[in-house]
Amino acid sequence: MQKKLPMPDNLPNHLTDIFYHININLPKGDLKETVELDKAINQVNASDVYALQDYPLHNLSEYAGWALNSETTQSASKDSPLLITHWYYWGQQLYRSINPYKLDLKTPSLLEIPAYTKLPESLDSVIAEQDERLDLSDTDAKKITGSIPAMHGVIPKGSIFKQGDVILKKDEKLTPEKLIVLRRAGIKELSIYKNPKILIISMHSFDKEEMSEESLYVKDVLKTWGYEQVEIKSLKPERFDAAFNNLKKDNDPALDDSLTTSRDDYIKFFEEQNSNFDVILCCTYQNNRSSLFQLEKLPIFDQSSM
């Protein structure tokens, strides 16, 4: 999350030091927040993530084939095959609203099953339809002509990762594939690097509805550095209330209270914004005592060199 500092082309020399100073003080990825997994896509993980549960939670079929109980096949051979008169097609059962997991599979049975599917408890092996030990030619009974080992064609419970295993390293970007792994690990929330919210306060006395080009320029530069959440708000500089009140008493004709902000309103403004932003930059001209970030008025660019 380290931000590089590509200086904009043709940046006026007197601004260079200012922008380096800003860059040094901006967050470099150490801000973190916890978000729901569904909101973590494309974010960067802020710490190692450990599985909360084993995966898979159940024995799964390694490929599409026929699930069976391996114990019933141990004496099967070509000369003395195991005859199976009960077989079920997965899709056909579901089409009829039959739950395959509620079928009576205690007698020698075959269950056609898709790949990566939870096995019924009474079945512990999967044999591919092309396996030479499986003979499906007889319409009255299917034949097993050789013994099938237990867990053949099966992805065992907990064989991919165990509870407590590191499944995601710090500083990895969250892709859709990684989110699948996190869901399988029982992860509901994730600590990610926060994209800091930056507020630029355009603090120029004579600004009207439009923002100063200096504030807009700072916003554009921040976006080139990778900071996407940047807003601009206007606030007149803080006034010297004692002097203002004296001039007001004297009915000074040059007095214009729209050029400044009273101290109470100034403080209130920052109190309201502090909780909404991670970084606040006050952008005003130099020699303003209320400015946190002083920026000279932009000079005229050499248009032909841009």
C-alpha positions in Angstrom: 0.0 0.0 0.0 3.0 2.3 -0.1 2.1 5.3 -2.3 4.7 6.4 -4.8 5.1 10.1 -5.6 4.9 10.7 -9.3 5.3 14.5 -9.7 2.9 16.0 -12.2 4.5 17.2 -15.4 5.3 20.9 -15.5 4.6 21.3 -11.8 5.7 24.8 -10.8 8.9 24.7 -8.8 7.6 26.5 -5.8 4.9 23.8 -5.3 7.3 20.9 -5.3 8.2 21.1 -1.7 4.6 21.6 -0.6 3.5 18.4 -2.4 6.3 16.3 -1.0 5.3 17.5 2.5 1.7 16.5 1.9 2.8 13.1 0.6 5.0 12.4 3.6 2.0 13.1 6.0 -0.7 11.2 4.1 -1.6 7.6 5.2 0.5 5.0 3.5 -1.8 2.0 4.1 -1.7 1.7 7.8 -5.3 2.7 8.3 -7.5 -0.4 8.7 -11.1 -1.2 8.9 -13.2 -4.4 9.3 -15.7 -5.1 6.5 -18.1 -7.8 5.6 -16.6 -10.3 3.2 -19.0 -9.3 0.4 -17.6 -5.7 0.5 -13.9 -6.8 0.4 -13.6 -7.4 -3.3 -10.6 -5.7 -4.9 -9.4 -4.5 -1.4 -6.1 -5.4 0.1 -6.0 -7.7 3.1 -4.4 -6.1 6.2 -3.4 -9.2 8.1 -2.9 -12.9 7.8 -6.2 -14.8 7.8 -6.7 -18.2 9.6 -9.3 -20.7 8.7 -12.2 -21.0 11.2 -13.1 -24.5 10.1 -11.9 -27.4 8.1 -12.5 -27.7 4.4 -14.2 -29.6 3.1 -16.7 -30.0 5.9 -17.8 -33.3 4.4 -16.4 -36.0 2.1 -16.8 -34.8 -1.5 -16.9 -36.6 -4.8 -13.6 -36.0 -6.6 -15.2 -36.3 -10.0 -18.6 -37.2 -11.6 -19.3 -40.9 -11.2 -21.1 -43.5 -9.2 -21.0 -43.4 -5.4 -21.1 -46.7 -3.5 -20.2 -48.4 -0.2 -16.7 -49.8 -0.7 -17.2 -52.5 1.9 -19.8 -54.3 -0.3 -17.3 -54.6 -3.1 -14.4 -56.3 -1.3 -15.2 -59.8 -2.6 -16.2 -58.8 -6.0 -14.4 -60.2 -9.1 -14.9 -60.9 -12.7 -15.9 -64.4 -12.0 -18.1 -63.4 -9.0 -19.3 -59.9 -9.6 -21.3 -57.8 -7.2 -24.8 -57.4 -8.6 -26.5 -54.2 -7.8 -30.2 -53.9 -8.4 -30.7 -50.5 -6.8 -29.2 -47.5 -8.6 -30.3 -43.9 -8.7 -29.6 -40.9 -11.0 -28.9 -37.7 -9.1 -30.6 -35.3 -11.5 -33.6 -37.6 -11.9 -34.1 -37.8 -8.2 -34.0 -34.0 -7.8 -36.3 -33.6 -10.8 -38.9 -35.7 -8.9 -38.2 -33.7 -5.7 -36.6 -36.7 -4.1 -33.7 -35.8 -1.7 -30.8 -38.0 -2.6 -29.5 -37.8 1.0 -32.7 -39.4 2.2 -32.6 -42.5 0.0 -32.2 -45.9 1.6 -28.7 -46.8 0.4 -27.8 -49.4 3.1 -28.3 -52.3 0.6 -25.8 -52.5 -2.2 -26.6 -49.4 -4.2 -25.2 -47.0 -6.8 -25.8 -43.3 -6.8 -24.9 -41.2 -9.8 -23.3 -38.1 -8.3 -21.8 -34.8 -9.7 -18.3 -33.8 -9.1 -17.4 -32.0 -5.8 -20.7 -33.0 -4.1 -21.2 -34.1 -0.6 -21.5 -37.9 -0.3 -24.3 -39.5 1.6 -23.1 -40.9 4.9 -23.4 -44.6 3.9 -21.3 -44.2 0.8 -17.5 -43.8 0.9 -16.2 -44.2 -2.6 -16.8 -42.9 -6.2 -16.1 -44.9 -9.3 -15.9 -43.2 -12.7 -18.4 -44.5 -15.3 -15.5 -45.5 -17.6 -13.8 -47.6 -14.9 -13.4 -51.2 -16.1 -14.6 -52.5 -12.8 -18.1 -51.0 -13.4 -20.4 -52.8 -15.9 -23.6 -50.9 -16.7 -24.5 -52.9 -19.7 -27.2 -55.1 -18.0 -30.6 -53.3 -17.7 -31.7 -55.4 -14.8 -28.6 -55.2 -12.6 -25.3 -53.3 -12.6 -22.1 -55.2 -11.9 -19.0 -54.4 -9.9 -16.2 -56.8 -11.1 -13.4 -55.8 -8.7 -13.0 -54.4 -5.2 -13.1 -50.6 -4.7 -10.9 -49.2 -1.9 -12.5 -47.0 0.7 -12.2 -43.2 -0.1 -11.5 -44.0 -3.8 -12.5 -41.0 -5.9 -13.2 -39.0 -2.7 -11.9 -35.7 -1.4 -11.7 -36.4 2.3 -13.1 -34.1 4.9 -10.6 -31.5 6.0 -8.0 -32.5 3.4 -7.8 -29.1 1.7 -7.1 -27.1 4.9 -7.6 -27.4 8.6 -9.0 -25.0 11.1 -6.1 -22.6 12.1 -4.3 -22.9 8.7 -3.2 -19.6 7.1 -5.4 -19.3 4.0 -4.6 -15.7 3.1 -1.4 -13.8 3.6 -1.2 -10.2 4.5 -1.1 -7.6 1.7 -2.9 -9.8 -0.8 -5.6 -8.3 -3.1 -9.0 -9.9 -2.7 -10.1 -11.6 -5.9 -13.4 -13.5 -6.4 -11.4 -16.7 -6.2 -9.9 -15.8 -2.9 -13.3 -14.8 -1.5 -14.5 -18.3 -2.3 -11.7 -19.8 -0.2 -12.5 -17.4 2.6 -16.1 -18.4 2.6 -15.1 -22.0 2.7 -13.0 -21.3 5.7 -16.0 -19.8 7.6 -14.7 -16.2 7.3 -17.5 -13.6 7.6 -15.5 -10.4 8.1 -12.1 -9.2 7.0 -9.6 -6.5 8.1 -8.6 -4.5 5.0 -6.5 -1.4 4.4 -8.8 1.5 4.4 -8.9 3.9 1.5 -8.5 7.1 3.5 -11.2 9.8 3.1 -9.5 13.1 2.5 -11.2 16.5 2.8 -9.7 19.6 1.2 -11.0 22.7 2.7 -11.0 25.5 0.2 -10.3 28.5 2.5 -10.3 31.5 0.2 -12.1 34.7 1.2 -13.2 35.8 -2.3 -14.4 32.4 -3.5 -18.1 32.3 -4.4 -19.9 29.2 -5.4 -17.0 27.9 -7.6 -14.0 26.3 -5.9 -10.6 27.8 -6.2 -8.4 26.2 -8.9 -5.7 25.6 -6.3 -8.1 23.3 -4.3 -9.1 21.5 -7.5 -5.5 21.2 -8.4 -4.6 19.6 -5.1 -7.6 17.2 -5.5 -6.4 16.1 -8.9 -2.9 15.6 -7.7 -4.1 13.4 -4.8 -6.1 11.3 -7.3 -2.9 10.7 -9.4 -1.3 9.4 -6.2 -4.1 6.8 -5.8 -6.3 8.5 -3.2 -9.8 8.1 -4.6 -12.0 9.4 -1.8 -11.2 13.1 -2.0 -13.8 15.9 -1.3 -13.7 19.6 -1.3 -15.7 21.9 1.0 -15.6 25.7 1.3 -14.9 27.5 4.5 -13.9 31.1 4.9 -10.7 31.8 7.0 -11.1 32.3 10.7 -11.7 35.9 11.6 -10.1 37.9 14.4 -13.3 38.4 16.3 -12.1 41.2 18.6 -11.0 43.4 15.7 -14.1 42.5 13.8 -16.5 43.5 16.6 -14.7 46.8 17.1 -15.0 47.6 13.4 -18.6 46.6 13.5 -19.3 49.0 16.3 -17.7 51.7 14.3 -19.9 50.8 11.3 -16.8 50.6 9.1 -18.2 50.7 5.5 -15.5 48.3 4.2 -16.5 45.6 6.7 -17.7 42.4 5.0 -18.5 39.4 7.3 -18.8 37.1 4.3 -15.0 37.1 3.9 -14.3 35.2 7.1 -15.8 32.8 9.6 -16.4 33.5 13.3 -14.3 31.4 15.7 -17.3 29.5 17.0 -18.5 28.6 13.6 -14.9 27.7 12.5 -14.5 25.3 15.4 -18.0 23.8 14.9 -17.2 23.2 11.2 -14.1 21.1 12.1 -15.9 19.2 14.9 -18.5 18.1 12.3 -15.9 17.0 9.7 -13.4 15.3 12.0 -15.4 12.1 12.4 -16.1 11.9 8.6 -12.6 12.1 7.3 -9.2 10.6 7.9 -7.2 13.5 6.6 -8.1 17.2 6.4 -6.1 19.6 4.3 -6.8 23.3 4.6 -5.9 25.0 1.3 -5.5 28.8 1.3 -3.0 31.4 0.2 0.2 32.0 2.2 0.4 34.1 5.3 -3.0 33.1 6.6 -2.8 32.3 10.3 -5.6 29.8 10.2 -4.2 27.7 7.4 -2.8 24.2 8.0 -1.6 23.9 4.4 -0.5 27.1 2.7 -0.5 27.2 -1.1 0.5 30.1 -3.2 -1.8 31.2 -6.0 -1.0 29.1 -9.0 1.1 30.9 -11.6 0.2 30.9 -15.3 1.3 27.7 -16.9 3.2 27.6 -20.2 0.3 26.2 -22.2 2.5 25.2 -25.1 4.5 22.8 -22.9 1.5 21.0 -21.4 
